[in-house]
């Protein structure tokens, strides 16, 4: 994980997404203690309020929970919840545009599937 942030997106969102990535990638498992706000502040060298905003969104969404005096933990079902959210975003962010562009270019569904298989085959090399 890099300390470099994307200047096109608010830093609190990037902090949130990095924690989400750790959960989706099983670096943080359900029930595991998540890094504290102070640890994140020191690691990323950013403002406490910025980190808190990202972390609090995760708490509000039921992805992590706080145990007073103990720390933050990954909630049960967090990974499934994140994967479902990302699948929905995937459709909106990628599939809709893909289908629209394929229609403009008169690319059939089978041709799209073949292109996807071809790209996936390249990635395995």
Short mmCIF file of the C-alpha atoms (twelve columns), coordinates in Angstrom:
data_MODEL
# 
_entry.id   MODEL 
# 
loop_
_atom_site.group_PDB 
_atom_site.id 
_atom_site.type_symbol 
_atom_site.label_atom_id 
_atom_site.label_alt_id 
_atom_site.label_comp_id 
_atom_site.label_asym_id 
_atom_site.label_seq_id 
_atom_site.Cartn_x 
_atom_site.Cartn_y 
_atom_site.Cartn_z 
_atom_site.pdbx_PDB_model_num 
ATOM 1   C CA . UNK A 1   0.000   0.000   0.000   1 
ATOM 2   C CA . UNK A 2   1.425   3.312   -1.062  1 
ATOM 3   C CA . UNK A 3   1.372   6.487   0.984   1 
ATOM 4   C CA . UNK A 4   0.733   8.452   -2.219  1 
ATOM 5   C CA . UNK A 5   -2.802  9.742   -2.597  1 
ATOM 6   C CA . UNK A 6   -4.711  10.511  -5.783  1 
ATOM 7   C CA . UNK A 7   -5.201  14.267  -6.021  1 
ATOM 8   C CA . UNK A 8   -8.494  13.804  -7.902  1 
ATOM 9   C CA . UNK A 9   -10.324 12.210  -4.964  1 
ATOM 10  C CA . UNK A 10  -10.790 13.360  -1.358  1 
ATOM 11  C CA . UNK A 11  -8.188  11.792  0.938   1 
ATOM 12  C CA . UNK A 12  -10.785 10.592  3.467   1 
ATOM 13  C CA . UNK A 13  -12.410 8.535   0.687   1 
ATOM 14  C CA . UNK A 14  -9.041  7.050   -0.236  1 
ATOM 15  C CA . UNK A 15  -8.365  6.088   3.397   1 
ATOM 16  C CA . UNK A 16  -11.779 4.427   3.496   1 
ATOM 17  C CA . UNK A 17  -11.125 2.587   0.204   1 
ATOM 18  C CA . UNK A 18  -7.736  1.347   1.370   1 
ATOM 19  C CA . UNK A 19  -9.303  -0.195  4.473   1 
ATOM 20  C CA . UNK A 20  -12.066 -1.659  2.301   1 
ATOM 21  C CA . UNK A 21  -9.419  -3.127  -0.034  1 
ATOM 22  C CA . UNK A 22  -7.679  -4.759  2.933   1 
ATOM 23  C CA . UNK A 23  -10.980 -6.382  3.919   1 
ATOM 24  C CA . UNK A 24  -11.867 -7.519  0.393   1 
ATOM 25  C CA . UNK A 25  -8.318  -8.890  -0.117  1 
ATOM 26  C CA . UNK A 26  -8.423  -10.748 3.243   1 
ATOM 27  C CA . UNK A 27  -5.588  -8.706  4.731   1 
ATOM 28  C CA . UNK A 28  -8.143  -7.774  7.394   1 
ATOM 29  C CA . UNK A 29  -10.612 -10.535 8.200   1 
ATOM 30  C CA . UNK A 30  -13.949 -10.298 9.933   1 
ATOM 31  C CA . UNK A 31  -13.344 -9.997  13.680  1 
ATOM 32  C CA . UNK A 32  -9.781  -8.702  13.198  1 
ATOM 33  C CA . UNK A 33  -8.739  -5.497  14.884  1 
ATOM 34  C CA . UNK A 34  -8.470  -2.698  12.332  1 
ATOM 35  C CA . UNK A 35  -5.732  -0.074  12.523  1 
ATOM 36  C CA . UNK A 36  -6.570  2.721   14.950  1 
ATOM 37  C CA . UNK A 37  -7.183  6.253   13.783  1 
ATOM 38  C CA . UNK A 38  -3.867  7.271   15.397  1 
ATOM 39  C CA . UNK A 39  -1.997  4.492   13.584  1 
ATOM 40  C CA . UNK A 40  -3.496  5.624   10.273  1 
ATOM 41  C CA . UNK A 41  -2.618  9.272   10.999  1 
ATOM 42  C CA . UNK A 42  1.016   8.351   11.676  1 
ATOM 43  C CA . UNK A 43  1.297   5.905   8.774   1 
ATOM 44  C CA . UNK A 44  -0.173  8.213   6.128   1 
ATOM 45  C CA . UNK A 45  1.080   11.464  7.732   1 
ATOM 46  C CA . UNK A 46  -2.313  13.132  7.348   1 
ATOM 47  C CA . UNK A 47  -4.724  15.092  9.522   1 
ATOM 48  C CA . UNK A 48  -6.643  13.250  12.249  1 
ATOM 49  C CA . UNK A 49  -9.986  14.742  11.109  1 
ATOM 50  C CA . UNK A 50  -9.406  13.409  7.590   1 
ATOM 51  C CA . UNK A 51  -8.748  9.873   8.826   1 
ATOM 52  C CA . UNK A 52  -11.694 10.058  11.228  1 
ATOM 53  C CA . UNK A 53  -14.076 11.047  8.447   1 
ATOM 54  C CA . UNK A 54  -13.147 7.984   6.365   1 
ATOM 55  C CA . UNK A 55  -13.217 5.637   9.350   1 
ATOM 56  C CA . UNK A 56  -16.547 7.000   10.598  1 
ATOM 57  C CA . UNK A 57  -18.127 6.302   7.217   1 
ATOM 58  C CA . UNK A 58  -17.030 2.673   7.560   1 
ATOM 59  C CA . UNK A 59  -18.580 2.565   11.035  1 
ATOM 60  C CA . UNK A 60  -21.832 4.114   9.749   1 
ATOM 61  C CA . UNK A 61  -21.978 1.501   6.970   1 
ATOM 62  C CA . UNK A 62  -21.434 -1.363  9.431   1 
ATOM 63  C CA . UNK A 63  -18.083 -2.366  7.911   1 
ATOM 64  C CA . UNK A 64  -16.135 -1.795  11.118  1 
ATOM 65  C CA . UNK A 65  -17.259 -1.214  14.682  1 
ATOM 66  C CA . UNK A 66  -15.694 0.422   17.704  1 
ATOM 67  C CA . UNK A 67  -15.220 -1.204  21.102  1 
ATOM 68  C CA . UNK A 68  -14.800 1.603   23.577  1 
ATOM 69  C CA . UNK A 69  -11.302 1.564   25.044  1 
ATOM 70  C CA . UNK A 70  -10.261 -1.434  22.929  1 
ATOM 71  C CA . UNK A 71  -10.210 -0.329  19.290  1 
ATOM 72  C CA . UNK A 72  -11.916 -0.871  15.957  1 
ATOM 73  C CA . UNK A 73  -12.777 -4.249  14.505  1 
ATOM 74  C CA . UNK A 74  -13.968 -5.616  11.175  1 
ATOM 75  C CA . UNK A 75  -17.674 -6.434  11.407  1 
ATOM 76  C CA . UNK A 76  -19.120 -9.832  10.565  1 
ATOM 77  C CA . UNK A 77  -20.429 -9.792  6.997   1 
ATOM 78  C CA . UNK A 78  -18.241 -6.799  6.091   1 
ATOM 79  C CA . UNK A 79  -16.497 -8.527  3.180   1 
ATOM 80  C CA . UNK A 80  -19.772 -9.720  1.640   1 
ATOM 81  C CA . UNK A 81  -21.287 -6.254  2.059   1 
ATOM 82  C CA . UNK A 82  -18.278 -4.627  0.367   1 
ATOM 83  C CA . UNK A 83  -18.238 -7.119  -2.490  1 
ATOM 84  C CA . UNK A 84  -21.948 -6.559  -3.138  1 
ATOM 85  C CA . UNK A 85  -21.440 -2.780  -3.099  1 
ATOM 86  C CA . UNK A 86  -18.522 -3.077  -5.515  1 
ATOM 87  C CA . UNK A 87  -20.440 -5.363  -7.866  1 
ATOM 88  C CA . UNK A 88  -23.208 -2.772  -8.081  1 
ATOM 89  C CA . UNK A 89  -20.658 -0.017  -8.694  1 
ATOM 90  C CA . UNK A 90  -18.940 -2.210  -11.317 1 
ATOM 91  C CA . UNK A 91  -22.153 -2.397  -13.307 1 
ATOM 92  C CA . UNK A 92  -22.689 1.362   -13.107 1 
ATOM 93  C CA . UNK A 93  -19.047 2.331   -13.687 1 
ATOM 94  C CA . UNK A 94  -18.030 -0.191  -16.358 1 
ATOM 95  C CA . UNK A 95  -20.708 -2.476  -17.750 1 
ATOM 96  C CA . UNK A 96  -23.190 0.245   -18.707 1 
ATOM 97  C CA . UNK A 97  -20.515 2.146   -20.641 1 
ATOM 98  C CA . UNK A 98  -19.251 -1.077  -22.229 1 
ATOM 99  C CA . UNK A 99  -22.721 -2.030  -23.463 1 
ATOM 100 C CA . UNK A 100 -23.420 1.482   -24.752 1 
ATOM 101 C CA . UNK A 101 -20.128 1.633   -26.662 1 
ATOM 102 C CA . UNK A 102 -20.599 -1.897  -28.011 1 
ATOM 103 C CA . UNK A 103 -24.040 -0.901  -29.295 1 
ATOM 104 C CA . UNK A 104 -22.589 2.185   -31.025 1 
ATOM 105 C CA . UNK A 105 -19.977 0.003   -32.711 1 
ATOM 106 C CA . UNK A 106 -22.434 -2.816  -33.520 1 
ATOM 107 C CA . UNK A 107 -20.380 -5.299  -31.487 1 
ATOM 108 C CA . UNK A 108 -22.465 -8.348  -30.612 1 
ATOM 109 C CA . UNK A 109 -22.700 -9.877  -27.138 1 
ATOM 110 C CA . UNK A 110 -20.670 -12.867 -28.320 1 
ATOM 111 C CA . UNK A 111 -17.966 -10.568 -29.682 1 
ATOM 112 C CA . UNK A 112 -17.866 -8.733  -26.344 1 
ATOM 113 C CA . UNK A 113 -17.537 -12.067 -24.489 1 
ATOM 114 C CA . UNK A 114 -14.732 -13.107 -26.849 1 
ATOM 115 C CA . UNK A 115 -12.926 -9.810  -26.247 1 
ATOM 116 C CA . UNK A 116 -13.230 -10.264 -22.483 1 
ATOM 117 C CA . UNK A 117 -11.841 -13.808 -22.728 1 
ATOM 118 C CA . UNK A 118 -9.005  -12.564 -24.919 1 
ATOM 119 C CA . UNK A 119 -8.065  -9.838  -22.412 1 
ATOM 120 C CA . UNK A 120 -8.289  -12.261 -19.470 1 
ATOM 121 C CA . UNK A 121 -6.039  -14.690 -21.365 1 
ATOM 122 C CA . UNK A 122 -3.444  -11.941 -21.816 1 
ATOM 123 C CA . UNK A 123 -3.488  -11.207 -18.085 1 
ATOM 124 C CA . UNK A 124 -2.646  -14.836 -17.258 1 
ATOM 125 C CA . UNK A 125 0.609   -14.748 -19.197 1 
# 
